[in-house]
Amino acid sequence: MTQGTATGLDEAYRSEMNHMHVTRLAGSGWFSRALAVAARLGIADLVTEQPMTAEEIAARTGSEPQVMRRLLQMLKVWAVFERDEEGRYSLTEKFAPLREDHPFSMRNYCILMAETYDDAFAGLGETLRTGGSGFRAVFGVSLYEWLERAENAETAAIFDRAMAELSRPVAALLARQRDFSEVRTVVDVGGGGAGMVAGLVAAHPHLHGVCADRASVCERGPQQLAKVRGEDVSARVSFQPADIFTEVPTGGDLYLLKNVLHDWTFDSGVRILTSIAEAMRRTGAASRLLVLEPLVETDFDAVRAMFQRVVCEEGTGFTRADLEKMIEAAGLTVVSVDQLVSNHTVFECELTGE
């Protein structure tokens, strides 16, 4: 083989590898949609009971067998499923959270991300041109307005469950890392499906929790919480409708604000924090606030920041300095800053002058 031929083959190999990198990234949306369909059909739960062939899975899910086989093969490429010598599929350990009964299930999160949020990213160009919400450009209204519409009730319920799924592992980490012995009532502001406060209540039997959120969320919350957590926990968690920009419930020894501020601008964040500060002031005693936020300080964090910009009406993401200024502007003082392995920074706050 001549030098020129070898050089030509090397260039062809590099070109083909580059081609594969591009096509894999460009086609990644197909796989997320495939994952969402598998999650909707509950395939992970089916094959956990016992491995099944594509035909058996199709029969259990009301699907066309040949297309089901292609779906399973497609997801096998990403090691979601594995296939034995008899052609039966089972779920791999790394994708166990696709099961609905998994303690840290991500089933609803996968559906939300691949469907509603992916649809919203069709508005990315609009966000780049104007800085405005891509979600609004696609759907005509903000995310929360869209979720409130009666015809979107199923997606709203998936959204609530997805938010709870995201909160459960963070709650488990916080429950182990902090001392709750002096706390009796925890108020989770913007707590969605109560995944965060329910996790703390489950870990500490002496705690009672309050989840403050939109009225529609609070209406759906109790039934779903009882289904996921059971009577022992759900009996100690109540849901209270609130406009968190103006007023939140009093009576909390500890207030929580997790993954809320990055959905809004600095000024909107100050309004939310001010309403919490006022509730703390009316409560009296030594009420504290924990703000949990993933900060935007690296290139990797920019992925989340872009998501917030496209999907949320005002979201931009914040640095530690931004959040400390926001907290101070609301009449609160940061007394400690901690880190969770979930990539959340925890700001413990008290009323200024207390």
N, C-alpha and C positions, 0 to 999 in steps of 0.2 A: 504494500500500500504506500503510495507516495505521500509526501508531507502535505501537499495540497489537498489530497483526498481525506487525510486524517483531520486536517483543519476544517474542511467542509463538513465532516460528520460531527465534529465537536460543536460547530455552530448550529447544525441541524438539531442536535440533541438539546442544546441550550434553548433554542427556539421552541422546541416541542414542550420542554419543561415550563417555560414562561407561558406558553399557550395554556397548559394545564392549570397553572396558578390563576390565570385570568378567568378561565371558564368555571373553575371551582367556586371562586368568589362570586362571579356573575350569576351562577345558578344556585347560590345558597338559599335564596328565597324559596325555591321549589322544595328544598328539604324542610324548611321551617313550616311550610304549609302541609307537607306530608306528615310531619310530626304532630301538628295540630289535629289533623283528621284522625290519626291513630289515637290521639288523646280523647277526642270526642267520642270515638267508637268504643273506648275502654279496652283496647286490645291488650294493653299492659296488664290489666287485671285478669283478663281471660287466660293469658298464657302463663300467668303466675300460678294459677290453680294446677295446670298441667300443660306441657308443650302441645302445640296443635299444628296441624298442616294448614296451608293457606285455604284449602277448601273448607276445613272445619271452622276456621275463623270467619270466613265469608258467610257460612251458614248461620253462625251465631250473631253476626252483625248485620245481616240482610244485605250483603254486598255481592258484587259480581266476582266469581272466583278468580278468573284470569287477571283482572285488575287488582284484586287483593294481593295476588302473588307478586305482582310488580311493585306494589306499595311496600310489601315486606322486604323484597329484595333491595329496593331503594334505601330503606332505612337500615338494612343490614350493612350497607356500605359505610354508614356512620356508626356502626356497632351498637345501634339501638337494640336490635334483635340478633340472635344467633340461630343457626339452623343445624340440626343434627343429621346423621346419615340417613335417617328415615324421612327427611324433609319436614320435620316438625320444628316450629319456631318457639323460642322462649326469650324472655326479656333479660338483657345483660344487667349485671349488678350496678354499673355506673348510671344506668337509666331507671333504676328502681323508683325514683321520685315521680315517674309518670303514673304510678299506681295511685288510685284515689285514696286507698287506705294507708298509704305510707305516712309516717308521722311528720315528715317534712315534704309532703306532696307538692309538686309543681305543675300538676295537670292543668289547672285553670290558667295559670300564668302562661303556659305554652300556647294555649288557645287564644288568649288575649293578645299576646305578642305577635303571633303569626297571622291573626285575622284583623282585628280592629286597628291595632297599632301599625301593622304593616300597610294597611289601606291608607292610613294617615300619612305615611311616608311618600305617597304619591304627590303630596303637597310640598316636598322638600325644596323643589325649585322656587316655589312661591316664598318659602321661608328665607331662602338665600337672597332673593331679589328684594324683599321688603322687610325681613326680620320678623314678620308676623307668624301667626300660628298656621302650620301646614294642615293641622286637623281641621281648623275652621275653613281653610280653602277647599278641602275635599268634602266635608260634611255640612258646611254652611253655618254651623254653630260651634260653640266651644265643646270640649270633651264632656264636661259635667252637665251642660244643657242637653247634649245628645243622650247621655245616660238617663236623664230624667224623663225622656219621652216614653210613653206607654208601649210603643211598638218595639222598643229596644230593651224591654224588661229582661230578656234572657241574657243579653250582653251585660247589662247592669249587674245581674247576679253573678256572672262570671268574673266581672271586674272586682266585686266585693270579695269573692273567694280568692282571687289572685292576689289581692292586697294582703289578705290574711295569710296566704301561703308565704309571701315574702317576709312577713313579720315573725313567723314562728321560730325560725332558727335564731333571729336576732334577739327575740325574747328569751330563748333558752340561754344564750350567751350572757345577756344582761342579768338574768336571774342568778347565774353562778358567780358573776364578777362583782356584784354590788351587794351591800348589806341592806336588807329590807326589814330587819327586825323591829325598827321603830316606825314603820309605815303601816297604816291600816287601810287607807283608801287611795287608790291610784286612778287618776282621771287621764284618759288617753284622748287628746284633742286631735280631731281628724283621724280617728282610729279605724275607720273603714269597717271591716267585718270583725273587729275586736281580736285579731290574731295576736297583737302585741300584748294587750292587757290580759287576755285569757291565758297566754303563756306564763305570765308572771303569777297570776292567781293559781294556776295549776302547780307551779313550782313552790308556792308559799301558801299553805292552806289558811293562814290567818288573814290573807288579803281579800279585799273587795275591790272590784273594778267598775269604772264607768267609762263607756265609750261615747264620746260626743262627736256627732257627724250630721250630715244632711238627713232630713226626715225620712226620705226613701230608704237610705242605708239602715237607719235605726229600725224601720219597719221590717226589713228583710232579716236583720241581724240575729234576733233570738232563735229563730227556728234553725238557721244554719249553724249557729254556735252549738246548740244542743246536739245536733247531728254529729258534729266533729269532735266536740269535747265531752259530751255527756252531761248528766244532771248536776254532778258535784261542782263542776266549774261554772256551767251556765247559770246556776242558781246564784252565784256570787258575782255575776257580771250583769250590769244593767246598761241599757242604751238610752241616751238622752239627746233628742234633736237639738241642734244648735247652729247658729250662724257664727262660725268661729272668728269672723272678722269683727264682730261687735260684742259677743258675750259667750262665755263658756261656763259650765257648771261650777259652783263653789263646793267646798267640802273636801278637797283633795289634800292629803298630806304630801302627795307627790303628783306632779303633772308631767305628762309625757307629750312630746311633739316629735314624731319620727317621720322622716321623708316627706315633710309637708312644705317647708320653706322653699325648697328648690323648685317648686312649681310656680313660684310667684316672683314679682320684682322685689327690690329692697324695701320700697315703701309699703307694699302689701304685706310683706313679712313683718314689718314693724307693727302694722295694725293687728295682725294675729297675735304677736307676742304681747302687745299692750293689753288685749282683751284677756289673755292668760294672767298677766301681772295684776290686773284689776280683780280677777277671781281669787288670786292668791291673797290679795290685800283684804278682800271681804271675808275670806276664810279665816285669816289670822293665824295664830300660832307660828310654827316654823315651816310653813309650806315651801316646797322646793320644786324646781322645774328641771327636767332633763330634756335637752334638745339633741336629737340624734340625726346626723346628716352625713351623707357621703360627700366629701369635699371635691372640688374641681381644681386640681393642682398639677396634674400630669397629662401627657398625651392620651393615656388610656382613659383617664377621667373624661376626656373630651367626647368620647362615645356617648356616655350618659348625658353630658351637657347638650349634645346635639339632639338626642332624643327628647329632652325636656323642651328644647326650643321648638321642635316640630309639633309635638303632641300637646303641650300645655299652652295656655293663653299668654303667659308671661314668663315662663320658666327660663332661667339662664344658668343656674348653678352658682355656687359661691365658694370662695376661699375661706380659710379660718379667720383671716382678718375681717373679711366682709361680715361673717356671722357675729363676730365679737362686737363690731360696730352696730349691727342691727339689734342685738340683745341689749346693748347699752342704751340705744335710742328709745327702747321700750320701757326704760326705768328698771332694768334688771342688771345684776352684776354676776359675771362668771366667777365662780369660786373654785372650780377645778375643770380640767380637760383630760379626758381619757380616750382610749382607742379600743375598739372591738375588732376581732379578726374578720368580721363581716365587712370591714372597710368603713365602718361608721365611726365618726368622731362624736364623742359624748361630751356636751357642755352642761355642767351642773350649775344652775343659776338660782339666785335668791333675789328678793326685792332689794333695790339699792337703798342703803341706809339701815337695813335690818341687822 
